[in-house]
Amino acid sequence: MKPHDCDFLVVGAGSTGLALVDHLLRREVGSVTLIDSLDSPQAGPTGTRLPLLAPDLSGSGPAVHRARELYEGWSDWIEIDPELRRCGVLLPKSDRAIEASGRVPLQGVDCARRWSSLHPDGPTCLHDKSAATVDPILVASALMWRIRKAGGNFFPTTTLNSLVETTDGVEFTAGIRAGTASHVFLCAGTDSLHWLDRLGVRHHFVQEKVSTFTIELSDELPPIIYWAEDRALLFDRGDGLHDLQLIGRFGNSNETFPSVDWDGYAKFRQKWKFWIPQIDEAESLKASARTQISCVDAVSTTASAGGRIIFPGACGEFSPLLFPALAEFAVESHLEGSAGGLLEDLR
């Protein structure tokens, strides 16, 4: 087979990879090829509506601001309506909960007045009105449509096998194809961390386990509740059910694949049943576990020593909001020539 050479190779057709390809094509900076080990773009971890949360991390302000700008102009950017619905998020107060502009303090009795399924003796919370939910399937399909329209190449069921960075480019093999790319962007989820480790690139990202429990609860609950201290997220899926996500570290044991954290689920229900009585009584209709990547301090982009292999970064439960900004920052950093060295930060 003839070598497949391109200016940019993007590995991973998840949300960040799709947004990154779209941004490269809109900038008209050269030929772009997208590969993924699966046969179609990935719409998100659940296939239902996803919450858009902003992190309380120093240095993340520009990314949050830019991400919200992109979502607000989405109909112009990718020519579709992603059904962005502003609904707000309730944040039980902890040391990590920041009383920023737009976050309204609510006592337990105030929360119960707004949402009758909450007990009035519950915790003091902050209500962030800027949070929203979005349909990830619409977003993924629209981005892929844009990519095909703009002339990008997409090779499904193509697994990346090797990367060798040289002074002239990055030699790669992927599935039955081999070639050279001027630059490679790694957007393949936790596989990206494995590649960074194999390439000897220092980074400050961790692999986390997300256990998701689908339960049937009353609609008299806040559309989104996020417990920063517990790393727990409860949200309305948009189909009459709720998902409870519990996030913890992965890789500290002999686990090869993530297993559902049933013990954590039981402890969470025991801890919060006084505030949300339905939690203790609800039956789990479905349970699953997956891995995700999160940064340990601030949103950032990481690059290899030669600056030709780039990881746009990831931020765990905040990725559904920040992915278009992360993709844009990674591309612009490369075009400005500032993405190089063992570790690069965009703040």
BELHU-V533738 format. One record per backbone hydrogen bond with DSSP energy under -1.0 kcal/mol. NH is the residue of the N-H (numbers start at 1). CO is the residue of the C=O. E is the energy in kcal/mol with one decimal. If there is no record, write none. Layout:
# BELHU-V533738
NH;CO;E  NH;CO;E
This chain:
# BELHU-V533738
4;178;-3.0  6;180;-2.0  8;31;-1.9  9;183;-2.4  10;33;-3.1  11;185;-2.8  12;35;-3.2  18;14;-2.5  19;15;-2.3  20;16;-2.4  21;17;-2.3  22;18;-2.3  23;19;-2.2  24;20;-2.4  25;21;-2.5  26;22;-2.3  27;23;-1.6  29;24;-1.1  33;8;-2.5  34;153;-3.2  35;10;-2.4  36;155;-1.6  42;13;-2.0  49;237;-2.0  50;134;-2.5  52;132;-3.3  60;57;-1.8  64;60;-2.4  65;61;-2.8  66;62;-2.6  67;63;-2.6  68;64;-2.2  69;65;-1.8  70;66;-2.4  71;67;-2.4  72;68;-2.4  73;69;-1.7  74;71;-1.5  76;73;-1.1  77;73;-2.1  78;74;-2.8  85;133;-2.6  87;131;-1.6  88;131;-2.4  89;128;-1.8  90;224;-2.6  91;126;-3.3  93;124;-2.5  97;94;-1.1  100;98;-2.1  103;100;-2.1  104;127;-2.5  106;125;-3.4  111;107;-2.2  112;108;-2.1  113;109;-1.6  114;110;-1.5  115;111;-2.9  117;220;-2.0  118;115;-2.1  119;275;-2.4  122;119;-1.6  125;106;-3.3  126;91;-2.3  127;104;-2.1  128;89;-2.5  129;102;-1.3  131;128;-1.0  133;85;-1.9  134;50;-1.9  135;82;-2.2  139;135;-1.6  140;136;-2.7  141;137;-2.5  142;138;-2.2  143;139;-2.4  144;140;-2.3  145;141;-2.2  146;142;-2.3  147;143;-2.4  148;144;-2.5  149;145;-2.3  150;146;-2.1  152;147;-2.6  153;32;-2.3  155;34;-2.8  157;38;-2.9  158;36;-3.2  161;173;-3.0  162;173;-1.6  164;171;-2.4  166;169;-3.3  170;181;-3.2  171;164;-2.6  172;179;-2.8  173;162;-1.5  174;177;-2.9  175;159;-1.9  177;174;-2.4  179;172;-2.3  181;170;-2.5  182;6;-1.2  183;7;-1.6  184;308;-3.0  185;9;-2.7  186;310;-2.9  187;11;-2.7  191;188;-1.5  192;189;-1.6  194;190;-1.3  195;191;-2.0  196;192;-2.4  197;193;-2.4  198;194;-2.4  199;195;-2.1  200;197;-1.1  201;196;-2.7  206;294;-2.7  208;292;-3.1  209;248;-3.9  210;290;-3.1  211;246;-2.6  212;288;-2.8  213;244;-2.6  214;286;-2.8  215;242;-2.7  225;234;-2.7  226;90;-2.4  227;232;-2.7  231;227;-1.1  232;227;-1.8  233;245;-2.3  234;225;-2.7  235;243;-2.1  236;223;-2.3  237;241;-2.3  242;215;-3.0  243;235;-2.3  244;213;-2.5  245;233;-3.2  246;211;-2.5  247;231;-2.5  248;209;-2.5  250;207;-2.0  262;260;-1.7  265;261;-1.7  266;262;-2.3  267;263;-2.4  268;264;-2.4  269;265;-2.3  270;266;-2.1  271;267;-2.2  272;268;-2.2  273;269;-1.3  276;272;-2.5  279;276;-1.9  282;278;-2.3  285;214;-2.7  286;214;-1.1  288;212;-2.0  290;210;-1.8  292;208;-2.0  294;206;-2.2  296;204;-1.7  302;311;-2.5  304;309;-2.2  307;304;-1.2  310;184;-3.1  311;302;-3.5  316;293;-2.9  318;315;-2.4  319;316;-1.8  322;318;-2.1  323;319;-2.4  326;322;-2.7  327;323;-2.4  328;324;-2.1  329;325;-2.9  330;326;-2.2  331;327;-2.0  332;328;-2.7  333;329;-2.5  334;330;-1.9  335;331;-2.6  336;332;-1.9  337;334;-1.3  338;333;-2.3  340;338;-1.1
